[in-house]
């Protein structure tokens, strides 16, 4: 029988990229949801009008599915109702969640998910997502890892919608804890600018401390002393404007819902203009320091794609393909780096034309 995939928030930029990837790589029936009726959804995709506040309709939609993919952010605002319902209905679950607060809410259902026999995989897009697996890929090359330094740069809007803009500004609201010297330490978002050498066309680009789920989950997933996660934008003008938003404007503005909406809409309008010359791509760089034998080594991997939203679709779509094929089955709730084996990660990325360049240097 044909398997059915339900994509919550499947009409947005990220959700639609996930839907296209699954349609291209599997024979599954793909149903995308949105709050308002849509007439522009084309075959082979199907559309279902669904509001997450309508719990009965949500439950009915999940009950008839084989896999549910949650793409309806910002995840700062989401509770665990979709995952909770999947557990109740015995349906596998994937999401593109991108904030530790959501992870901390839903991980409390881990034992319930395991008892129900469902596989629930979090943080599966591009960052988090592909980035997580790049780090696992590197960790496995070392005998002992000490420091993970993960950096990202996005050109303009990244080809994503206004929801991603909201996520960025929500990430500026308060200090967060990072795993440094084997303990949790407070960091301010968009501080400690660092110049990182990314592959072409980005080159040397400024990045800043930013709270992403990896900052939190890597400390649980890998026995390391330091986890550093930094984010930046091109053109560099956006880095400076974001820094000003985080550190100059009154905090009440940045923390209010109206303020987030204002900054998000202004940012989206600006990037809609600059995307024409900056592009909408993404570059990621994972550097891991540690030991191989008795030698100090530094592993570095990089990945570039011309469209951030499409790359996110590849990350989540690849995981969905493996779950649907029965190649990825581990009851419980996990961030993607804990459950996706490197060989399967490499297989799905290669099938989508994603190249990850790797280098191991002895210091």
N, C-alpha and C positions, 0 to 999 in steps of 0.2 A: 504494500500500500504506500501511496505517496505521503511523505511526512509533511507536516504543516508547521510553519514558522510564523509566529506572531511578533511583529516589531512594534513595540510601544514607542510612539514618537517617530514613526518611520517616514514621515513626510518632511522632516527637517533636513538640513544639509548633511549632517552626519548619518541620521537614520536612513535617508534615501541612498547614501553611498553603501551602507551596510546591506540594504535590500538588493541593490544591483549586484553586489559582489556575490551574495548567496544565490541569486538567480543565475549568475554566470557560471558558478562552480558546483552547483548541486541540482538535483531534480525536485527539490522541495517546493511545495506550494507556499508562496510568500505573501503574507497579509500585513499591510502597513496601516497604522492607526493615526488618527488626528482628531482634534476636538470638533472641527467643523467639516461638514460634507465637502468632498472634493470631486471634481469632474475631470481632473487632469492626470489621474493615475492610469498608466497604460499597462497593458499586458506585457509580461506575464504576471505583474504584480496585481494584487487585489487590495481594495480599500475597505476599512471598517471605521465608522465614526465611533469614537470612544473617549470618554472623559474619565480620568482616573478617580474622580470623586464619585462616580457611579459604580459602587463596589459590586453590585449584583451583575451588571453588564461586564465588568472586568473579570469577575469570577467565571462567567459563562464563556467568555472569549478564551481564557486560559485553559479551561477544562477541555476544549476541543483541539488544543495545540500539542505538538510534540516538543517544541522548544520556544521559549519566550526570550526576546532580546529587548532590554530596557534602554532606550536612547533618549528619553524625555527629560533632559536637564532643565535648569541647572540642578545638580544633585545636592547642592547645599540645602535646597528647599524640600527635598524628597524624603519620605519616610520609607519603611520597608514593605509597604503593602503589596507591591507587585511580587517581590520575592516570597513574602509570607504566603500569598495566595498560590504561588507555584508549589511551595512545600505542601500545602493542604491538598493540592490537586495532583501531586506526584509528577510535576512537569519540570524538565531541565531549564536552567536559567543562565543567561549571560547578560552583562551590562557594559556600558561605556562610562561608568561613574568615574568622576575625576576630582573627588574631594574626600579627605580622610574622615570628615564627619559622617558621611554616608556609610563608609566602611565600618566605622565604629558602631553605627546603629544596627546594621544588618548582620555583623559577625556574631551577634548574640543569638542568632537562629542557627548557628553551625550544627549543634547537636540534633536539632529538629530536622535539618536538611539531610544529615547523615542517616538518621532513623528512617526518613521517608525514601531514602535511596536515590535522591536527586543530586545531580552535579550542578553546582552554582559557581560560576566563574566571574570575578569582578575585574574591572579596570582593563578592558580588552581592546581599546582603540589603538591610537598611535602613541600618545603620551598622556596618560599611562597606556600601556599595551605592548606595542612592538618594542618600546624602550625597555620595559621590564624583561622581556625575553632576550634582548641584546645583552643586558647585564648578566642574566643567568648564563648565557652562552659564554661570556667572559670569565665569570666565576669558575666555571668548570674547566677552564684552561690553567688555572692556578692551583697549587697545593694548599695555599692559605691566602685569603684575601684580607686586606686591612681597610682600604678606603675605596668607596664607590663615589665617583664624581660624574654625575649625569647632567648634561646640558642640552638645551633645546633652543632653536631659533625658528620663528615663524615669520614669513613674509606677509605683510599687510594683514588681511582678514583670514588668511589661510584657506579661503574658499568656504569657510564655515559661516553660519548665520549669526544673528544677534545674540543667541543663547550663549555662544562661546565668549562673546564680548562681556556678557554678564558674569560669566565664570571668572574672567580675568579680574574684573573690578571687585567682585566678591572676595577674591583672594588677597586683596590689599587691606582688608578691614581690620585685621588684628595679628599680633605676633603668633608664631607657631613654634612647636617643638621639633628640633632636629636632633638626630643621633650623632653626637660629636664626642670623641674621646671616651666612647663606651657609656655615655649617659645622655639623657635628654636635656637639651639646652635651648633656651628661647632665641629665636631669630626674628628679625623684622623683615617683612616682605619688601622686595625691591630695594635691597641694600647690598653692600659689598660687591659693587660692579667688578666684573672680571672679563678680560678679553680672551676669547676662546677662538682657536683656529678651526673653523668648519670647512668642509669640502666646498668646492666651487658650486654655485656662483656666490656663496656667502662670504667665504674668507674670514678675516678677523672681525668678530662681532661681540658687542657687549652683552653680558648676561648677568642676572641678579638672583639673589635668593628668592625662591618662590615655593609656596606650599602646594605640593602635589601628593597624591596617595603614596607614591614610591618613597617619599621622605619618611613615611611612617611604616609601610609594609616591608621595606627592605631590611629594616632592623630586626624584624621577626623572621624573615625568610633566609637571611644569610648571616653567618657569624663574623661580622665586621665591626670595626671600631668607629668608622665614620661613614655617614651617608650625606652627600652634598648634592642638592638639586637646584639648578639655576636655569632661568628662562630669559629670553630676550626677543626683541622684534627688529625687523628691518622694514622701512628705513629707521636709522638710529634715532630720528626725531621722536618716534613713538616711545622709545625707552625713556627719553627725558621727560616727555609728557606724562607717562605713567608714573615716573619717580615723583614728579611734582604733585600728581593726584594723591599719591600715597603719603607724601611728607610735608606738603605745603598747604593744601586745602584743609579746612577744619575737618577733624575726624567725624564730626556729626554729619557732614555732607556725604562722606565716603561710606558711612555705615547705614545711612538711611536708604530705604527702598527707592524713594524718589531720586536720590543722588545716584544710585547704581543705574537706574533707568536712564537718567540724563547722560551720564558719562558713556554708557553703552551705546546709546543712539548717536551721540556725537562721534564716538570712535568708529562706529559702523559707517557713518556717512563719510568720514575722512578716508577710511580704507577703501571705500567703494571708488574713490577717485585715484588713490595712489596704487591700488592693485594693478592698474593698467601698466605701470612701469616697474613696480617692485615684484610682481608675481604673487602667487598665493601658496608657495611651497613651504616645506619644512626640512630642517636638518637636525640630526641628533648625534650626539657624541657621548659614548660611554667609556670612561677611563677607570680602570681598576688597578690599584697598586697592591702588591703583596709579594708572596714568595713562590718560587718554583724550585724545588730542591732546597739548596742552601743559598740561592741567589735572590736578590731583590729584582723584581720584574714589574713592568708596567704594561698592561694590556689596553689597547685602544681600538674601539670599533666605531664606525660612522655609517650613517644612512641618510640619503637625500631623496625627496620626492617632490615633484613639481606642484602637487595639489594636496594640502594637508587633510582635507575632508576625505578625499579618495583613499589616502593612506590609512586613515582611521577605519574606513570601510574594509580595507584589506586585513587589518589587524583583527577586527571583530568577525568579519566574514570567514577568515581562516579558522578561527576557533569554532565557529558555528559548523563549518564543514566537517571538522574532526568529531564534534559531538554527534552530529547527525549520522556520521558513518560508523559510530560506535568505537572510534579510535581513542576517544578521550572520555573516560568514565571514571569518576572518583567521587563518590557520595560525600557531601559536605559543602562548605563555602570556602573559597580560596581566592586570593589575588592571583592573577594569571601566572606570575613567575613561579608559584608553588606547585602548579598542576600541569603546565604545558611543557612536555619534554623538548629538549633542544632539537632533536632530530626531526620531530614533527613541526616545530616552529620553522626550521630551515626549509623543510619540504613545502609548506604552504607559502612561504615568502618567495621561494624560487618559482613556484607555479604562477605567481602574480608579477613576476619581473622585478621584484625588490632585491637589490644588491646590498649586502652588508660587507663593508671592507674592514678587515681586521689586521692588527699588527701587534706582535709581542716583542717588547724590547727588554734586554737585560741591562740593568743599571750598573 
